[in-house]
Amino acid sequence: MQDILVHTENFDHWTPGVEYAAHLAAALEAALTGVYVCPSPMAAMPAYDAPGLLANLLESTRQLNDLAFAAGDSFIELAHRLGARRAAWQVAEGYLPAVLEHIGNWHDLLVLERAANAPWGSAPALGNVVLTTGLPCITVPPGTKAAFGLDCIALAWNGSPEAIRAIHAARPLIMRTRRVVLLHGEQRHPFSEIGWRPEFDLRDYLQRHGIHVEEQPLPTSDDEAGEALLDAASKLDADMLVMGAYGRTRFSEWVFGGATRHVLGNASIPVLMRH
């Protein structure tokens, strides 16, 4: 995790989510990039011909972009003050998931804030960003303390490829924490198919990297897995939950697993997800 990207909906003041990302970059000695994405004015145009309205929208967008670009020095100053020595600021225009997917091509981790005024506004919309970017994503809930701490990390484990990818992506963080607890849920078995694939041994993988893990069973159904994960993480006083983001496309929309949807909408601690 050498390059961290944080999306911000505000540039006139910096929210706890942005500060959290700066603390995270400082802890990992990583570079931090802040990005503000201005919606395309064409997306707000009505179906009927309105040249005057278009001109006003274009002018408003230009002014907004100018203000956003001018906020770069403030963002970099904040990052430096919180310990992130390498920082950059970018402004883009367009469809948010597509823009973040593009910028994600040269970043290792995306930090998103789950705030009331965020452009996604709902767990499914936030999940769409998580699944579209192709990056490991940390979603930061409202009210999160800006200071960054990793005394305990909870790992959600059901044997799925998504869970494997999430834990692999989170390894730089896991190696810096004092306590790692594996929340062992019901194993997800792949469909039978022709061929053979090596089995992933999570415990051996963590041991090879010098990570000692405690295990805690999580006997629950898929329908209740999200609630059970958050309850267990709360009882552990965990600073972060790591889990796979399960979803699949149906035409142009994402259909989410119940645990993914519940955690995205209700987590009170930062959650690292990977599809």
N, C-alpha and C positions, 0 to 999 in steps of 0.2 A: 504494500500500500504506500507507494511513493507519490502518487498524485491523487488528491482528494478534491472532489467537486461538490460545492454546496449551492443549491438553488435558493434564491431569496425572492420573496414577493414584495419586499420593501427595500428602498434604498435611502429613504430619508431618516431611518433609524434602523439599528441592527438588532434583530430579535435573538432570544436565547438559543434558537436553533443554529443561527450563524455563529454565535459565540461557542457553542458546543463543538461545531465543526473546526473552529480555530484551535480550541484546546486539544481536540483529537489529532489534528495535524502536528501540533507541537509535541504531543506525546510520542507520535510515530516518526518525528523528524521528517515529515512529508511536506510536499508543496501543496498549497491550498489555492483553489480557483473559485471565486464567487461568480455567479451568473444570474443576470436578470433577463427574463424573456418577455418581450413586449408582444402582445397579440397582433397578428396582422390586421390592418384596417379592413381588408377585404372580407374578413370573417364577420365583421359587424355590418356589412352592407345589406340592405333589404333587397328583395328580389326585383323590385321595380327600379326603373332608371332614376337616379337622383344625383346628378353631377355636383350640385351644391353640397350635398351631404358628404359625398366622397372627398371633396376638397377640404371640408372641415375635419373629416377623420384623418386625412393624410397630414394636415397641419398639426393636429393634436398628437398624432403618433410621432411626428418629427420632434415636437417639443418634449414629449415624454422620453424619447431616446436620448436627446441632448442632456436632460437631467440625469438619466441613468448613467451615461458615460461620465458625467462630472462627478459621480459618486465613487469613482474608482479609487481616488486618493484616500478617501475616508475608509473604505473597506480594507485597503492595504495597511493603513495605519492601525486599524483595529486588530488585524491578523498579527502584525508585528508586536503589538502591545501584549497580546495573549500568548506569544511565544512561537507563532508560526513564522519562521524567518523568511520563507519563500512564498510569496503571495501574488496573485494576479486577479484581474477583474475583466469580465467579458459581458457584453450586451448583445442580445440577439433578437430577432423578430420572427414569429412564425408559430406553428403548432407545437405546444410545449413538449409532449412526449418525443416528437421527431427531433426537435432541437437538442434535447438532453441525450437522446440516442446518438446523435452526431458528435456532440462534445465528449460523450462517454468513450468514444474511440481512442482517446489519448488520456483517459483517467482510469483509476483502479477502483474507486469507491465513490458513490453518490450519497450525499446527505440531504434528506428532504424533511421539511417541518410539517407536521400535521396540525395546521392552525385553521381557525374558523374562516380566515380571509384568504386561505390558500386557493389557487386556481382549481384544484381538484375537488375540494368541498365535500367529498364523500369517500368512504373506504374503497368502493369499486373503482372510482376514478383514480385514486391514489395508487391502487393496485395495478391499474393499467400502466401507469408510469413505471412502477417497479418492474413489471414484466416486460415492458417494451424496451427499456434501455439496454438490457443485457448485462448490466453492472450489478455487483453487490450493492445493496441500498440499506442505509440506516435511516429509519423513520423516527423522527424525534417528536414526542407527543407535546401537547400544550402544557405549559407549567414546568417543563424540564429545567432543572438547575443548569445554568450556563457552564459551571465548572464541570470538568471531565473527571470521572473516577471509574476505575475498573477493579473493585475489590472482589466481585463475584460475577461470573458469567454463567447463565443457564443455556444449555444446548438442547434443543428439541430434536429427538432422534426417532425416526420410524423406518430407517433403512432405505428411504427413497433416494433417487438421484438428486432431487432438489435439496434434501437434507445433507447429502454428501458434499455438494457444491457449496452450500452455505457454510458448513463447518470448515471446509478447506479455505474458503475466502476469508473467514474470520480468524484463521490461525495466528496472524501477527498480533491480534488483540488478545486471543486466548493465552498466548505465551507471556503476556504482560500482566495477567491477572493472578491474584493470590489463590482463588478458589474456583474450580470448574465443576459444575454439576450437570450430569447427563440425565435429562428427563426422558426416560425410556418408555415410549408409547407402543401401540400396536404396530407390528412390522407390516409394511406394505410390500406384498410380493408381486413381482412382474408377471405378466401373462406368459403362459407357456409358448415357447417358440423354438424353431430349429436353430441349433447352434449352442455354444457354451461361452459364458463370460466369467472372468475371475470374480470371486466374491470379495467385497470390500470389508475388511476387518477394522472397524473404527477404533477399537481399543488398542490394537497393535499400531495403527496409524498415529494415534495420540502419544503412545508410549515411545515410539521411535523419535518423536519430536520433543521428548522430555516433559510431556504434559501429564500430570497426575489428575485423574478424574474420579469424582464420586458418582455413584449411580443411584438414581431414585426412580422406581417404577411409576408409571402413570397409566394405570388401568382405566381406560375410558373409551367410549365409542368415538368414531370420527365426528359425529354431530356435536359432541361436547368437548372435543380436543382443544379448541381455541380457548374456551373458558378455563379448562383444567390447566393448560400451560400458563396462563396469566396468573391463576391462583397459586400455582406452585412457585413461579418466579417471585411473586409477592412474598410468600412465606420464607423464601430464601434470602429476601432482601437483595435480590440480584440487581446489578447495575445495567445489565443488558441481556436480552434474549436473542439467541441465534436460531433461525429456523429456515427451512426451505419454503419458498413461495410457490404453492401449487396452483396451476391454472392452465387452461387450454383455450385455443381460439375456436370460436364457432362463428364462421363467416368473418365479420369485421369486429366482433366483440369478444372480450375475455369472459370466460366462465370460471369463477374462482372456487377453490375448495373452501369448505366452511371454516376451517381453522385459520386459513389465510385471511379471509374476510373479517372474522371476529377479532383477530389480533390487530389487524390494521386499523380497525375502528375503535378499539377499546384499550389498547396497551397504555400503561402509565409510565413505562420505562422505554428507552430507546430499543428498537428491534432491528437487528441486521437480518435482511432477507436476501435470498438468491434464488432465482428461478432455475 
